[in-house]
Amino acid sequence: YDLASSDVKKWTVDWDWLYGSLDTGEYRIVKDILDFRSAGDYDKHHLTAEFTID
């Protein structure tokens, strides 16, 4: 996905295929984000989001 620094995107996660349904609780998801400039020239960042399932 291309995303400018001022853009906002929503990414839907389908947990069922990997984890099944998630129980009630607090969770955190971590995604690696690459700031890609050219082949072999990029920075890697970790984007995290916390969420609660009631």
N, C-alpha and C positions, 0 to 999 in steps of 0.2 A: 504494500500500500504506500502510495506517495502521500505525505502529509506535511504541509507547510507549518512553520512554527506557530502561526496564529490560527490554524485550523483546528476544528474539533470533529472527531468521528466517533461513532458508536460501533462497537464490535460485539456481536452476540456470540456467546459461548454455549455449545451443546455439550453439557457434562455427561449426559446419559451414555454416549458411545464409549467413554473412557472410564468413568467413575460410577455410573448408575446415578440414581437421584441422590442429591446431597441432603444430609440430615440437617435439622435445625441447628444453627450455630454461627460462629463468626469465622470468616475465611479471608484469605489473601491470595490474589493471583499475581504472578510475576511473569512479565514478558520481556524478552530481549528485543531491543530496538536498535537497528543499525542506521547510523548517520552516514550514508553511502556517498562518496565523492567520485570514486573510480575504482576499477578492479584492484583489489588489495589495499585500497585507501579508504578506510571507514573507521568510525568510532562506534563502540558498542555501549549501550546504556541499558539499565534495567528499569522498566516502568512497572510500578506496583499499584494495586487498587484493593482496598479492603471492602468487604460487604458482609451483610448479615442476612441469614435466611430465618424467618420467623415461623 
